[in-house]
Amino acid sequence: MNTVSLTDADVDLVERAVETIRPVYVPGSDPGARAVGAALRTESGAVYTGVNLTAATPRASVCAEPVAIGAAVTDGETAFDTIVAVLFRPDAEDQSEVGGGELFPDAAVISACGVCRELIRDYDPSTCVVVRTDDGLGKAPADELVPALAWRTGGT
């Protein structure tokens, strides 16, 4: 995976994701619990945010990234620049459990799950996804984060 360094605008995007989840954070794993925020910057420069939605039926739960993408699409946006998701856990007894601290002591950038990576790629394969690397934070195009989709490309 080829990653590039974050720009100041990317760091601001991470901050927007944290600001999105912080006021609506609900601890626990019961329906209504919220711990992940996402922020999506479009090519036009607009920023859309979302939070994860948990449900009693796990299959009905939704990650934060699709919520942000849905807000952008609803507003007519089709070209995306960068997306990030953060895990917010101010109540973690051991902050190392949060796994971050790169920018915020109570939140960490988390990798998009496989389903979210595919969704991001489906809507705009050039969208950069903020990821954690051995060297800290970076970003990579969604197209590089999803293996070849043989059923769509006709390949094997």
C-alpha positions in Angstrom: 0.0 0.0 0.0 1.4 3.3 -1.0 0.6 6.1 1.5 1.3 9.8 1.4 1.6 12.2 4.4 -1.4 14.1 5.7 -1.9 17.7 4.7 -3.1 20.4 7.1 -6.5 20.0 5.5 -6.4 16.2 6.3 -5.5 16.9 10.0 -8.5 19.3 10.1 -10.7 16.5 8.7 -9.6 14.2 11.5 -10.5 16.9 13.9 -14.0 17.3 12.3 -14.5 13.5 12.8 -13.6 13.8 16.5 -15.8 16.9 16.9 -18.7 14.9 15.3 -18.6 11.9 17.7 -17.6 13.7 20.9 -21.0 15.3 21.7 -23.1 12.3 20.8 -20.8 9.5 22.2 -22.8 6.8 24.0 -20.6 4.1 25.6 -21.4 0.4 25.5 -22.5 -2.1 22.9 -26.3 -1.7 23.4 -28.5 -0.3 20.6 -27.8 3.4 20.5 -24.2 3.1 21.5 -22.0 5.4 19.3 -18.2 5.5 19.4 -17.1 6.2 15.8 -17.2 9.4 13.9 -16.3 10.0 10.2 -15.6 13.0 8.1 -15.6 13.1 4.3 -14.1 16.0 2.3 -15.4 16.2 -1.3 -13.5 17.5 -4.3 -15.5 20.8 -3.9 -14.1 21.2 -0.4 -17.3 20.5 1.4 -17.1 18.3 4.5 -19.8 15.8 5.5 -19.8 13.9 8.8 -21.5 10.9 10.3 -21.5 8.6 13.3 -21.9 4.9 13.5 -25.4 3.6 14.3 -25.7 0.4 16.3 -28.8 -1.8 16.3 -30.1 -4.7 18.4 -29.7 -6.8 15.2 -26.0 -6.4 14.3 -26.6 -6.7 10.6 -28.7 -3.5 10.8 -25.8 -1.6 12.4 -24.1 1.0 10.1 -20.5 2.2 10.2 -19.9 6.0 10.3 -18.4 6.2 6.8 -21.6 5.3 4.9 -23.5 7.8 7.0 -21.1 10.6 5.9 -21.1 9.3 2.3 -24.9 9.3 2.3 -25.0 12.9 3.5 -22.7 13.9 0.7 -24.6 12.0 -2.0 -27.9 13.5 -0.7 -26.4 16.9 -1.2 -25.5 16.0 -4.8 -21.8 15.4 -4.3 -20.2 12.7 -6.4 -16.4 13.4 -6.4 -14.7 12.6 -3.0 -11.3 13.6 -1.9 -10.5 12.1 1.6 -12.4 10.2 4.3 -11.4 9.4 7.9 -13.0 7.4 10.8 -12.1 7.9 14.4 -12.8 5.8 17.5 -13.7 7.9 20.5 -13.2 6.3 23.9 -12.7 8.8 26.7 -13.7 6.2 29.3 -11.1 3.7 28.3 -9.2 2.7 31.5 -6.0 2.3 29.5 -5.8 4.9 26.8 -3.5 2.6 24.8 -6.8 0.6 24.3 -7.9 3.5 22.1 -4.9 2.7 20.0 -4.1 6.3 19.0 -3.1 9.5 20.5 -1.6 10.7 17.3 -3.6 13.9 17.4 -6.1 13.5 20.3 -5.6 11.6 23.6 -9.1 10.2 23.6 -9.6 9.3 20.0 -7.7 7.4 17.3 -7.9 7.0 13.5 -9.2 3.6 12.7 -9.1 1.7 9.4 -12.2 1.5 7.4 -13.6 -2.1 7.5 -13.7 -4.1 4.3 -17.4 -3.3 3.5 -16.7 0.4 3.9 -13.6 0.2 1.8 -15.7 -1.4 -1.0 -18.4 1.2 -0.6 -15.9 4.1 -0.8 -14.3 2.5 -3.8 -17.7 2.0 -5.5 -18.5 5.7 -5.1 -15.1 7.1 -6.0 -12.1 4.8 -6.3 -9.7 7.8 -6.1 -10.9 8.8 -2.7 -8.1 8.8 -0.2 -8.7 7.0 3.1 -6.7 8.1 6.2 -5.0 5.1 7.7 -2.5 4.3 10.5 0.8 3.0 9.3 4.0 2.0 11.1 5.2 5.6 10.7 2.0 7.2 12.0 -0.9 8.5 9.9 -1.0 8.6 6.2 -3.6 8.2 3.4 -4.0 5.9 0.5 -6.5 5.7 -2.4 -9.5 3.4 -1.7 -8.6 1.6 -5.0 -5.4 0.3 -3.3 -7.2 -0.8 -0.1 -9.6 -3.2 -1.9 -8.2 -6.2 -3.7 -9.3 -6.7 -7.3 -13.0 -7.3 -7.5 -13.1 -10.1 -10.1 -16.9 -10.2 -10.3 -16.9 -6.6 -11.5 -13.8 -6.6 -13.7 -14.4 -10.0 -15.4 -11.0 -11.2 -14.1 -10.2 -14.2 -12.0 
